[in-house]
Amino acid sequence: MVEKYQLKNMVSYLCTLAGVSRSGYYNYFSLESQERRKLRDKTDEAVKEIILKAFHFKNRKKGARQIKMTLAGQFNIVYNLKRIRRIMNKYGIVCPIRKANPYRRMMKATKEHRVVPNLLNRQFKQEVPGKVLLTDITYLHYGKGMRAYLSAIKDGSTGEILAYHLSDRMTLDLATDTLKKLKKNKNFKKAKDALIHSDQGVHYTSPIFQKAVKKLGLRPSMSRRGNCWDNAPQESFFGHLKDESSIKACTSLDELRKEIKQYMIYYNHYRYQWNLKKMTPVQYRDHLLKTA
């Protein structure tokens, strides 16, 4: 009797400390509650396996929203975000978050280089494919201490990567060769009053680059000095690329080229985006063209 009384008091004391009722405590350890938890764990295990299919789709890790859109778009499965996030937290399914690029520096233009006004003024999405082009260059660290440079041109309205060029040298060709690839892209249709927006880096203020831009019939536009938000969608793309690809695992420039090529295909054709009505960039481009 004394032991039962002491145990009862101990349970009451612990329940008070934990902020739960005694009835709730006993209910938690009841056979019925244990069976419910077992059933839920079994269901969660099954859901986890389905979520992992989306998480690893095309070998690109994803966050909760990407998983939700991939499940719906590729597997015809609909889960709400709350459930997906709960399962991810429960089983430690994590998409790595990138660190800020420590090498990001604004390169100063020389006297013969010309800075042009910011015509875009952050009006990125104009719902017209081929009207707003965004371009930038980023560093890619791979292998053991090796570095490459990636230049890309992105459609501001659709999110599609229209052209890119990878090199182990940060020369002017990095930017001009990207323009040449844009010209060769048969899916690119230049809209009326199209512009190409960049930062004030030396590649873009170069007379050679600006001449090539003019030859393509594009209007040049530049961010204000030191303001990365003026070209935010392009910055965001580079961030996703570094988060979701296996760049660091590449041991040669050729391997890196293959990885970048595969990621570009994935990004344009298979990576669903929340702000594109949960479509991929190519799907959204076709959607805009149909409704134009």
C-alpha positions as CSV (number, residue, x, y, z in Angstrom):
1,M,0.0,0.0,0.0
2,V,2.8,2.4,0.9
3,E,4.7,1.7,-2.3
4,K,1.5,2.3,-4.4
5,Y,0.8,5.5,-2.5
6,Q,4.4,6.7,-3.1
7,L,4.2,5.8,-6.8
8,K,0.9,7.7,-7.2
9,N,2.4,10.8,-5.6
10,M,5.5,10.5,-7.8
11,V,3.4,10.3,-10.9
12,S,1.4,13.3,-9.8
13,Y,4.6,15.2,-9.1
14,L,6.1,14.4,-12.5
15,C,2.9,15.2,-14.3
16,T,2.9,18.6,-12.6
17,L,6.5,19.3,-13.7
18,A,5.7,18.2,-17.3
19,G,2.5,20.2,-17.4
20,V,0.3,17.3,-18.3
21,S,-2.7,15.7,-16.5
22,R,-2.5,12.3,-14.8
23,S,-5.2,11.0,-17.1
24,G,-3.2,12.1,-20.1
25,Y,-0.1,10.3,-18.7
26,Y,-2.0,7.1,-18.2
27,N,-3.7,7.4,-21.5
28,Y,-0.3,7.8,-23.3
29,F,0.8,4.4,-21.8
30,S,-2.4,2.6,-22.4
31,L,-2.5,-0.3,-24.8
32,E,-4.9,1.5,-27.1
33,S,-2.6,4.5,-27.4
34,Q,0.5,2.3,-28.0
35,E,-1.4,0.6,-30.8
36,R,-2.3,4.0,-32.3
37,R,1.3,5.1,-32.2
38,K,2.5,1.9,-33.8
39,L,0.0,2.3,-36.6
40,R,1.0,5.9,-37.1
41,D,4.7,5.0,-37.2
42,K,4.0,2.3,-39.8
43,T,2.0,4.8,-41.9
44,D,4.8,7.4,-41.5
45,E,7.4,4.9,-42.7
46,A,5.4,4.3,-45.8
47,V,5.0,8.0,-46.4
48,K,8.7,8.5,-45.8
49,E,9.6,6.1,-48.6
50,I,7.3,8.0,-51.0
51,I,8.8,11.3,-50.0
52,L,12.3,10.0,-50.5
53,K,11.3,9.1,-54.1
54,A,10.6,12.7,-54.7
55,F,13.6,13.9,-52.6
56,H,16.0,11.8,-54.8
57,F,14.1,12.4,-58.1
58,K,16.7,13.0,-60.9
59,N,19.4,12.7,-58.1
60,R,18.6,16.3,-56.9
61,K,17.9,16.9,-53.3
62,K,14.9,19.0,-52.5
63,G,13.1,21.0,-49.8
64,A,9.5,20.5,-48.7
65,R,7.9,22.6,-51.4
66,Q,9.9,21.0,-54.2
67,I,9.0,17.6,-52.8
68,K,5.3,18.5,-52.8
69,M,5.4,19.7,-56.4
70,T,7.4,16.7,-57.6
71,L,5.0,14.3,-55.9
72,A,2.1,15.9,-57.7
73,G,3.8,16.4,-61.0
74,Q,5.7,13.1,-61.4
75,F,3.9,10.6,-59.1
76,N,0.3,12.0,-59.0
77,I,0.5,12.0,-55.2
78,V,-0.8,14.9,-53.1
79,Y,0.4,15.6,-49.6
80,N,0.1,18.9,-47.7
81,L,3.2,20.8,-46.8
82,K,2.6,20.3,-43.0
83,R,2.7,16.5,-43.4
84,I,5.8,16.6,-45.6
85,R,7.6,18.8,-43.2
86,R,6.6,16.6,-40.2
87,I,7.9,13.5,-41.9
88,M,11.1,15.3,-43.0
89,N,11.8,16.5,-39.4
90,K,10.9,13.0,-38.0
91,Y,13.4,11.2,-40.2
92,G,16.0,13.8,-40.7
93,I,15.5,14.4,-44.4
94,V,17.3,17.6,-45.0
95,C,18.2,19.6,-48.1
96,P,21.7,21.3,-47.5
97,I,21.6,25.1,-47.3
98,R,24.3,26.9,-49.2
99,K,26.7,29.4,-47.6
100,A,27.3,32.8,-49.0
101,N,29.9,32.9,-51.7
102,P,33.0,34.5,-50.1
103,Y,34.5,35.2,-53.5
104,R,31.7,37.4,-54.7
105,R,33.2,40.8,-55.6
106,M,32.1,43.6,-57.9
107,M,34.7,44.1,-60.6
108,K,35.4,47.7,-61.4
109,A,35.1,49.0,-64.9
110,T,38.0,50.7,-66.6
111,K,37.6,54.2,-68.2
112,E,36.8,52.8,-71.7
113,H,34.1,50.6,-70.2
114,R,30.6,52.0,-70.1
115,V,28.0,51.5,-67.3
116,V,24.4,51.7,-68.5
117,P,21.2,52.6,-66.5
118,N,19.0,50.1,-64.7
119,L,16.2,49.8,-67.2
120,L,14.7,46.7,-65.5
121,N,14.3,48.1,-62.0
122,R,13.5,44.7,-60.6
123,Q,10.5,44.1,-62.9
124,F,11.7,40.6,-63.5
125,K,8.4,38.8,-64.3
126,Q,6.7,40.5,-67.2
127,E,4.8,37.3,-68.3
128,V,6.4,37.6,-71.7
129,P,9.0,34.9,-72.7
130,G,12.1,36.4,-74.2
131,K,11.6,39.9,-72.9
132,V,13.7,40.0,-69.8
133,L,17.0,38.2,-69.8
134,L,19.2,38.0,-66.7
135,T,22.9,37.1,-66.8
136,D,25.6,36.7,-64.3
137,I,28.8,34.7,-63.5
138,T,29.5,32.5,-60.5
139,Y,32.4,30.5,-59.0
140,L,32.2,26.7,-58.8
141,H,34.6,24.9,-56.5
142,Y,35.1,21.2,-57.3
143,G,37.5,18.4,-56.7
144,K,40.5,19.1,-54.6
145,G,40.9,22.9,-54.6
146,M,39.9,23.4,-58.2
147,R,37.7,26.2,-59.4
148,A,35.6,26.9,-62.6
149,Y,33.4,29.8,-63.7
150,L,29.8,29.5,-64.9
151,S,28.1,32.2,-67.0
152,A,24.3,31.8,-67.5
153,I,21.4,33.7,-69.1
154,K,18.0,33.2,-67.5
155,D,14.6,34.2,-68.8
156,G,13.1,36.4,-66.0
157,S,9.5,35.6,-66.9
158,T,9.8,31.8,-67.2
159,G,12.8,31.0,-65.1
160,E,14.2,29.0,-68.0
161,I,18.0,28.9,-68.5
162,L,18.4,29.9,-72.1
163,A,22.2,29.6,-72.4
164,Y,25.3,28.9,-70.3
165,H,29.0,28.6,-70.6
166,L,31.5,26.9,-68.3
167,S,35.2,27.7,-68.3
168,D,38.3,27.4,-66.1
169,R,39.2,30.9,-67.0
170,M,37.5,34.2,-66.0
171,T,38.1,35.8,-69.4
172,L,35.7,38.0,-71.5
173,D,34.9,34.9,-73.6
174,L,33.0,33.6,-70.6
175,A,30.3,36.2,-71.2
176,T,30.5,36.6,-75.0
177,D,30.4,32.8,-75.6
178,T,27.2,32.7,-73.5
179,L,25.6,35.2,-75.9
180,K,26.7,33.1,-78.9
181,K,25.0,30.1,-77.4
182,L,21.9,32.2,-76.8
183,K,21.8,33.0,-80.5
184,K,22.0,29.3,-81.3
185,N,19.1,28.4,-79.0
186,K,16.2,27.6,-81.4
187,N,13.7,27.7,-78.5
188,F,14.6,31.4,-77.7
189,K,12.3,33.9,-79.4
190,K,13.3,37.5,-78.7
191,A,10.3,39.6,-77.6
192,K,9.7,43.2,-78.5
193,D,11.9,45.7,-76.5
194,A,13.8,42.7,-75.0
195,L,16.6,43.6,-72.6
196,I,19.5,41.8,-71.0
197,H,20.3,42.7,-67.4
198,S,23.6,42.2,-65.6
199,D,25.7,43.6,-62.8
200,Q,28.5,46.2,-63.4
201,G,31.2,43.6,-63.7
202,V,34.0,44.2,-66.2
203,H,32.7,41.5,-68.5
204,Y,29.4,43.3,-69.0
205,T,30.8,46.9,-69.2
206,S,33.3,45.8,-71.9
207,P,32.7,47.5,-75.3
208,I,33.1,44.1,-76.9
209,F,30.2,42.6,-74.8
210,Q,28.0,45.6,-75.3
211,K,28.6,45.5,-79.1
212,A,27.5,41.8,-79.1
213,V,24.4,42.7,-77.1
214,K,23.5,45.4,-79.6
215,K,24.1,43.0,-82.5
216,L,21.5,40.6,-81.0
217,G,19.0,43.4,-80.8
218,L,18.9,43.5,-77.0
219,R,18.9,46.6,-74.8
220,P,21.5,46.5,-72.0
221,S,20.5,47.1,-68.4
222,M,22.7,47.0,-65.3
223,S,22.2,46.7,-61.5
224,R,23.2,49.5,-59.2
225,R,26.7,49.0,-57.9
226,G,26.9,46.5,-55.1
227,N,23.2,45.7,-55.1
228,C,22.6,42.0,-55.6
229,W,18.8,42.4,-55.3
230,D,18.7,44.1,-58.7
231,N,19.5,40.6,-60.2
232,A,18.0,38.4,-57.5
233,P,16.5,35.6,-59.7
234,Q,19.8,34.9,-61.3
235,E,21.5,34.9,-57.9
236,S,18.8,32.5,-56.7
237,F,19.4,30.1,-59.6
238,F,23.1,29.8,-58.8
239,G,22.3,29.1,-55.2
240,H,19.9,26.3,-56.2
241,L,22.5,24.9,-58.6
242,K,25.1,24.7,-55.8
243,D,22.6,23.2,-53.3
244,E,21.2,20.5,-55.5
245,S,24.0,19.4,-57.7
246,S,27.1,17.2,-57.0
247,I,29.7,19.8,-58.1
248,K,32.2,19.1,-55.3
249,A,32.2,15.4,-56.2
250,C,33.5,16.2,-59.7
251,T,37.2,15.5,-60.1
252,S,37.8,17.0,-63.5
253,L,36.5,19.8,-65.7
254,D,34.9,17.3,-68.0
255,E,33.0,15.7,-65.1
256,L,31.9,19.1,-64.1
257,R,30.6,19.9,-67.6
258,K,28.5,16.7,-67.6
259,E,27.1,17.5,-64.1
260,I,26.2,21.1,-65.1
261,K,24.6,19.9,-68.4
262,Q,22.5,17.3,-66.5
263,Y,21.5,19.9,-63.9
264,M,20.4,22.4,-66.6
265,I,18.2,19.7,-68.2
266,Y,16.7,18.9,-64.8
267,Y,16.2,22.6,-63.9
268,N,14.4,23.5,-67.1
269,H,12.3,20.4,-67.6
270,Y,11.8,18.7,-64.2
271,R,12.3,21.2,-61.4
272,Y,8.8,22.5,-60.4
273,Q,8.7,26.0,-59.0
274,W,6.1,27.4,-56.6
275,N,6.0,30.9,-58.2
276,L,5.5,29.4,-61.7
277,K,2.1,28.0,-60.8
278,K,3.9,24.8,-59.7
279,M,5.2,24.2,-63.2
280,T,8.7,23.7,-64.6
281,P,10.3,26.6,-66.5
282,V,9.6,25.0,-69.9
283,Q,6.0,24.1,-68.9
284,Y,5.5,27.7,-67.8
285,R,7.0,29.1,-71.0
286,D,4.6,27.0,-73.1
287,H,1.8,28.1,-70.8
288,L,2.5,31.8,-71.3
289,L,2.9,31.4,-75.1
290,K,-0.5,29.6,-75.3
291,T,-2.3,32.3,-73.3
292,A,-0.6,35.2,-75.1
